[in-house]
Amino acid sequence: MLIVCFAGLMACRGNTGPEHSQSQPGQLPELPAADTSKPAARPEEPELLDLSVLEADTSELERALIAQGLVDVQQIEPSIQVDLKYASTDNFLGENVYGTLRRCYLQPEVAQMLQQAQTLLRQETPSLSLIVFDGVRPRSVQMKMWEIVKGTPQQEYVAPPGSGSMHNYGAAVDLGLVNEEGELLDMGTPFDYFGPLAQPRYEMQYLKSGELTPEQLQNRWLLRKVMKAAGFQVILSEWWHFNAYDRKITRQKFHIVE
């Protein structure tokens, strides 16, 4: 289990100086290093599926993702759980923008990084699993989302389709943690909670005020620990979102998924 010194947490950080007595934007607490004494073996490059043998119920969107070289995360690592929030109405849009798509797709090497994160998580806490809320988001879906939020207060939470988001390249993933009963671990806010309480940059501030509990922060740190150890990058505004690479490298490596 992730061991975090929450009793007297601020005392543990006392040597960092007075400028760290309050959480500052752009800074995150130092995370414990993952145990890499037994590195997980990376699988061989997955073979692309033959579109002619797909199940009859495979959607047109899913066929398009496979044709563009994306892979099903659970094909790479079956133990990872998937609950695509935008394939339901359980999201901030209140609409299903994925239709019948239920499987999560990513670029092959990003899916392998996620497999590595799941392996590290299971090594540290065998009773837990990653659960994915969103993976690749084709630009066609981004356009649907943009049309829903355009001109509303929610517009600031959706990237314009022209510039796109990291999800549009299949190089970003939204996820949380679940226990053996399939129950989500408490992260202090739900997925897609667009407010300061969901932002990692303010976590120490909200811990001090009691608006985040030590357990909630420990759960976030565990998720970040395994994702960072697998090579993913943290963003400061959403505890659930991780990028495989920065925007420049992503655009060099991949084409936007239509």
VEXNU-452744 format. One record per residue (C-alpha): x, y, z; residue in three letters. Coordinates in steps of 0.1 Angstrom, whole numbers, padded with zeros to 4 digits, always signed. Each point is the difference from the previous one (the first is absolute). Layout:
BEGIN
XYZALA ...
//
This chain:
BEGIN
+0000+0000+0000MET +0011+0035-0006LEU +0014+0014+0032ILE -0005+0037+0004VAL +0008+0019+0032CYS -0033+0018+0006PHE +0003+0002+0038ALA +0020+0032+0003GLY +0001+0002-0038LEU +0011+0036+0000MET +0028-0008+0024ALA +0013-0025-0025CYS +0002+0029-0025ARG +0014+0024+0024GLY +0035+0001-0015ASN -0014+0013-0033THR -0002+0035+0012GLY -0027+0025+0008PRO -0010+0005-0036GLU -0015-0035+0000HIS -0021+0006+0031SER -0029+0005-0024GLN -0006-0019-0032SER +0011+0020-0030GLN -0013-0003-0035PRO +0024-0020-0022GLY +0015-0021+0028GLN -0008-0035+0012LEU +0011-0019+0031PRO +0029-0024-0006GLU -0013-0035-0006LEU +0016-0031+0014PRO +0020-0019-0027ALA -0016-0031-0014ALA +0017-0034+0008ASP +0017-0008-0033THR +0020-0029+0013SER -0022-0023-0020LYS -0008+0019-0032PRO -0030-0012-0019ALA +0007-0016-0033ALA -0013+0020-0029ARG -0021-0020-0025PRO +0009-0004-0036GLU -0015+0025-0024GLU -0036-0010-0003PRO -0012-0012-0034GLU -0027+0022-0016LEU -0034-0017-0002LEU -0013-0011-0034ASP -0031+0021-0005LEU -0017-0029-0019SER -0002-0021+0031VAL -0014+0025+0024LEU -0032-0008+0018GLU -0032+0010-0018ALA -0008+0024+0028ASP +0032+0020-0004THR -0010+0036-0006SER +0011+0021-0029GLU +0020+0022+0024LEU +0018-0030+0014GLU +0009-0013-0034ARG +0014+0035-0009ALA +0021+0000+0031LEU +0015-0034-0008ILE +0006+0010-0036ALA +0020+0030+0013GLN +0023-0023+0020GLY -0015+0003+0035LEU -0002-0030+0023VAL -0026-0011+0026ASP +0016+0005+0034VAL -0016-0032+0013GLN +0016-0019-0029GLN +0033+0010+0014ILE -0008-0003+0037GLU -0034-0018+0008PRO +0002+0008+0037SER -0004+0038-0006ILE -0036+0010+0005GLN -0018+0023-0024VAL -0030+0023+0006ASP -0002+0025-0029LEU -0018+0029+0015LYS -0007+0017-0033TYR -0017-0032-0012ALA -0027+0008+0025SER -0018+0030+0014THR +0021-0003+0032ASP +0022+0030-0009ASN +0000+0038+0002PHE -0016+0002-0035LEU -0030-0021+0011GLY +0002-0017-0035GLU +0014-0031-0016ASN +0024+0011-0027VAL +0016-0034-0007TYR -0031-0019-0011GLY +0005-0037+0005THR +0037+0001+0006LEU +0009-0017+0033ARG +0036-0009-0004ARG +0029+0024+0007CYS +0026+0005-0028TYR +0034+0016+0001LEU +0032+0001-0021GLN +0017-0034+0004PRO +0030+0014+0019GLU -0022+0020+0023VAL -0021-0031+0007ALA +0032-0018+0009GLN +0010+0028+0024MET -0034-0004+0017LEU +0006-0038+0003GLN +0032+0009+0018GLN -0019+0023+0024ALA -0025-0028+0007GLN +0029-0024+0007THR +0017+0024+0024LEU -0033+0006+0018LEU -0007-0037+0004ARG +0036-0005+0013GLN -0006+0026+0027GLU -0037-0005+0007THR -0013-0033-0015PRO -0036+0008+0010SER -0002+0031-0022LEU -0004+0006-0037SER +0000+0029-0024LEU -0033+0010-0015ILE +0000+0020-0032VAL -0026+0027-0005PHE +0012+0013-0034ASP +0027-0008-0025GLY +0003+0011-0036VAL -0027+0025-0009ARG -0002+0004-0038PRO -0003+0035-0013ARG -0035-0010-0013SER -0010-0005+0036VAL +0018+0032+0011GLN -0022+0019-0025MET -0031-0015+0015LYS +0012+0011+0035MET +0008+0035-0013TRP -0034+0005-0015GLU -0016-0010+0033ILE +0020+0024+0022VAL +0006+0029-0025LYS -0014+0032+0015GLY -0005-0015+0035THR +0021+0003+0032PRO +0013-0036-0008GLN +0017+0012-0032GLN +0033+0006+0019GLU +0002-0037+0009TYR +0000-0013-0037VAL +0029+0007-0023ALA -0011+0014-0034PRO +0001-0027-0027PRO +0024+0020-0021GLY +0028-0001+0025SER -0011-0032+0016GLY +0010-0016+0033SER +0024-0027+0009MET -0029-0025+0001HIS -0005+0007-0038ASN +0034-0016-0006TYR -0006-0031+0021GLY +0028+0011+0023ALA -0020+0009+0031ALA -0021-0019+0025VAL -0024+0008+0027ASP -0002-0025+0029LEU -0005-0008+0036GLY +0005-0030+0024LEU -0025-0027+0010VAL +0002-0027+0027ASN -0008-0037-0004GLU -0037+0007+0004GLU +0001+0024-0029GLY -0005+0030+0022GLU +0017+0033-0009LEU +0026+0012+0024LEU -0009+0034+0015ASP +0021+0027-0017MET -0018+0030+0016GLY -0020+0009-0031THR -0017-0020-0028PRO +0015-0003-0034PHE -0007+0032-0021ASP -0004+0022+0031TYR +0012+0033-0014PHE +0010+0019+0031GLY +0031+0007+0020PRO -0006-0030+0023LEU +0008-0023-0029ALA +0033+0018-0008GLN +0032-0017+0012PRO +0017+0034+0004ARG -0022+0009+0029TYR +0000-0033+0018GLU +0022+0010+0030MET -0021+0031+0005GLN -0033-0020+0001TYR +0016-0026+0023LEU +0008+0027+0025LYS -0035+0014-0002SER -0016-0034+0004GLY -0017+0001-0034GLU +0021-0030-0011LEU +0007-0028+0024THR +0033-0019+0004PRO -0016-0031-0015GLU -0013+0019-0031GLN +0035+0015-0005LEU +0017-0034+0005GLN -0023-0015-0027ASN +0010+0028-0025ARG +0037-0004+0009TRP -0002-0037-0007LEU -0016+0005-0034LEU +0026+0026-0009ARG +0029-0021+0013LYS -0007-0030-0022VAL -0009+0021-0030MET +0032+0021+0003LYS +0021-0031+0005ALA -0015-0013-0033ALA +0011+0031-0018GLY -0032+0021+0000PHE -0001+0037+0007GLN -0022+0017+0026VAL -0020+0031-0006ILE -0007+0026+0027LEU -0037+0005-0007SER -0016-0036+0001GLU +0010-0028+0023TRP -0014-0026-0025TRP +0018+0011-0032HIS +0034-0012-0011PHE +0020+0006-0032ASN +0024-0024-0015ALA +0021+0028-0015TYR +0000+0037-0002ASP -0019+0017-0029ARG +0031+0005-0022LYS +0011-0036+0001ILE -0035-0013-0003THR -0005+0020-0033ARG +0033-0013-0013GLN -0008-0037+0009LYS -0037-0002-0009PHE -0026+0013-0024HIS -0032+0014+0015ILE -0027-0027+0000VAL -0030+0009-0021GLU 
//
